[in-house]
């Protein structure tokens, strides 16, 4: 998998049986190093339509931690930080409840395979997700900052190098 400095796809502990699953999110709470930037907001984002993108921005200050809780989505990331050693790199990952029954061109982490990830996104890394099925995708986020409209760069996915070609692999048009 390609790499972006500071972007982390962190597998989490999952246990389960025929009744369902338990997946850890932030073990140790605020003592976990993943929260070193602080917690300024916890929110949920929901995408309700297949191939309907959400997020599609980066922050100037805010660091975020994401958990995909329902549905299955393609997540794309791009490093816009000019000072980063991975400036210009793109990473894609498929995350969610069920492994898709169609060809996937990126790493897959799905709860039905007892693979659950915490996605840590530093400031300056563009992030967006698209549901790959008809099921709504619900994402919970832990943000280092309170919401501030001035902290966003909201470029369209078609303005991010390489995104249009990756999305086309999944039949998604921007």
HELIX and SHEET records of a PDB file:
HELIX    1   1 UNK A   29  UNK A   31  5                                   3    
HELIX    2   2 UNK A   33  UNK A   35  5                                   3    
HELIX    3   3 UNK A  111  UNK A  113  5                                   3    
HELIX    4   4 UNK A  149  UNK A  151  5                                   3    
HELIX    5   5 UNK A  157  UNK A  159  5                                   3    
HELIX    6   6 UNK A  163  UNK A  169  1                                   7    
SHEET    1   A 5 UNK A   8  UNK A  12  0                                        
SHEET    2   A 5 UNK A 116  UNK A 121 -1                                        
SHEET    3   A 5 UNK A  64  UNK A  70 -1                                        
SHEET    4   A 5 UNK A 137  UNK A 143 -1                                        
SHEET    5   A 5 UNK A  41  UNK A  47 -1                                        
SHEET    1   B 2 UNK A  14  UNK A  17  0                                        
SHEET    2   B 2 UNK A  20  UNK A  23 -1                                        
SHEET    1   C 6 UNK A 107  UNK A 110  0                                        
SHEET    2   C 6 UNK A  90  UNK A  96  1                                        
SHEET    3   C 6 UNK A  72  UNK A  79 -1                                        
SHEET    4   C 6 UNK A 125  UNK A 131 -1                                        
SHEET    5   C 6 UNK A  53  UNK A  59 -1                                        
SHEET    6   C 6 UNK A 152  UNK A 153 -1                                        
END                                                                             
